[in-house]
Amino acid sequence: MFPKMASRMFTPCHIVKCEYVNKLGKITKTYTELEETIFIAFSDFQGTEVKKDDVYSVLETATICSPFIPDLTSGDCIKLLENKKVYQIINSPENWNMQNAFLLFKVERLQGGV
């Protein structure tokens, strides 16, 4: 028993971990790219035009199926190795069927704008 997307895990990527650092009383995000290459199933939904404050942007969303990574959380990112695009995880990854084998989650990437 495995998710249907698991049979299409051919897309190489790196995990980019998000950490919060307290620097002089101000909490800032820092990102660290992990060197280990993992293969995921990537199903994108092309893009949606977004207009905010009279600036047009394209919001790309996708669903990802990956091998189980216990410390992956929302806020972390996925960097595709084919085109160097970075997508941020927008929901808590779902441990599919509670088997510690696969994770399912959604990601987004905002492109354009000012």
C-alpha positions in Angstrom: 0.0 0.0 0.0 1.4 3.3 -1.1 0.1 6.6 -2.6 -0.4 6.7 -6.4 2.2 9.4 -6.7 4.9 7.2 -5.2 5.4 5.4 -8.4 6.5 8.6 -10.1 9.4 9.6 -7.8 11.9 10.7 -10.5 12.5 14.4 -9.7 15.8 15.1 -8.0 15.8 17.8 -5.3 17.5 19.1 -2.1 15.9 20.0 1.2 16.5 23.6 2.3 16.0 23.7 6.1 14.6 26.8 7.7 16.0 27.8 11.1 15.1 30.8 13.3 18.1 32.7 14.8 18.0 35.3 17.5 20.4 38.0 16.4 20.7 41.0 18.7 17.1 40.5 20.0 15.7 40.1 16.5 14.5 36.8 15.2 15.5 36.1 11.6 15.1 33.1 9.3 18.2 31.4 7.9 18.2 28.7 5.3 20.6 25.8 5.0 20.6 23.6 1.9 21.2 19.9 2.7 23.6 18.1 0.3 21.7 14.8 0.2 19.8 14.4 -3.1 16.3 12.8 -2.7 13.9 11.9 -5.4 10.3 13.1 -5.3 7.1 13.0 -7.3 6.2 16.5 -8.3 2.8 17.4 -9.6 2.4 21.1 -10.3 -0.7 23.2 -11.1 1.1 25.6 -13.6 0.4 29.0 -11.9 -2.2 31.5 -10.9 -1.9 35.3 -11.5 -2.1 37.2 -8.2 -2.6 41.0 -8.0 -1.6 42.6 -4.7 -1.0 46.3 -4.3 -1.2 46.8 -8.0 1.6 44.4 -8.6 1.1 41.2 -10.7 2.8 38.0 -9.6 2.5 34.3 -10.5 1.8 31.9 -7.6 2.9 28.4 -8.5 1.6 25.6 -6.4 2.4 21.9 -6.4 1.8 18.6 -4.6 4.8 16.5 -3.6 5.2 12.9 -2.6 8.6 12.2 -1.0 10.3 9.5 1.1 9.7 9.9 4.8 11.9 12.6 6.3 11.1 12.8 10.0 12.2 16.4 10.6 10.6 18.0 7.6 8.2 20.8 8.6 6.2 23.6 7.1 8.5 26.6 6.4 11.2 24.3 5.0 11.8 24.4 1.2 12.4 22.1 -1.7 14.9 23.0 -4.3 14.5 21.3 -7.6 17.9 20.4 -9.2 16.7 20.5 -12.8 15.8 24.2 -12.9 16.9 25.5 -9.4 13.4 26.6 -8.5 12.8 26.8 -4.7 9.3 26.0 -3.3 8.2 26.6 0.3 6.2 23.9 2.1 2.9 25.5 3.1 1.3 22.8 5.2 2.5 20.2 7.6 3.7 17.2 5.7 1.3 14.2 6.0 2.8 10.9 7.1 0.8 8.9 4.6 -1.1 6.0 6.3 1.1 6.5 9.4 3.7 4.0 8.0 6.8 6.3 8.1 7.4 5.5 4.4 6.0 8.5 2.4 5.2 12.1 3.0 2.5 14.1 1.1 2.5 17.9 1.2 1.8 21.1 -0.8 4.4 23.7 -1.8 4.2 27.2 -3.4 6.5 29.6 -5.2 5.9 33.3 -5.7 7.4 34.6 -9.0 7.6 38.1 -10.3 6.4 41.2 -8.5 8.5 43.9 -7.0 
